[in-house]
Amino acid sequence: MTTLAPTLARWLGAADSSAPDYPWENSDVPAYAPLTCEVNRTAVLNITGMPGTLRPRVETAMVLCIPSESELCAYDSDPLTAEWFTAWHRCAEAGDGPRIACRQTITGTEDELSRLRTIIGNLARNHGFHAELTVGD
């Protein structure tokens, strides 16, 4: 004998009996929540002469310090030309091992950018490279 699982709507309805089986059919409920935008600052992160081994730490700091969505990437932008990542390139400065650099425009709240500036500044001081986060507006 084969037992069939109940439909997803039935399972969801069982969790809250007041919830409609098909909420997308209710015209009173908006299709999406209105966007609230707390991001109001644009900055440029400029790094030169950084050891290549620190790249994952800088990228992790960017992700953790700036959780808000970027204002620079429109929803309808071409994915082949949109800036989805930090473009690193080799740096001509001499040092032990390969050195890399980047120039990245980012957006975030004042607190997010301040946290990132602190972490990047500490990394630069401890590992002997130049890093600057300049807030533009």
Salt bridges, closest charged atoms under 4 A:
GLU59 OE2 - ARG55 NE 3.16
GLU110 OE1 - ARG41 NE 3.08
GLU132 OE1 - HIS130 NE2 3.97
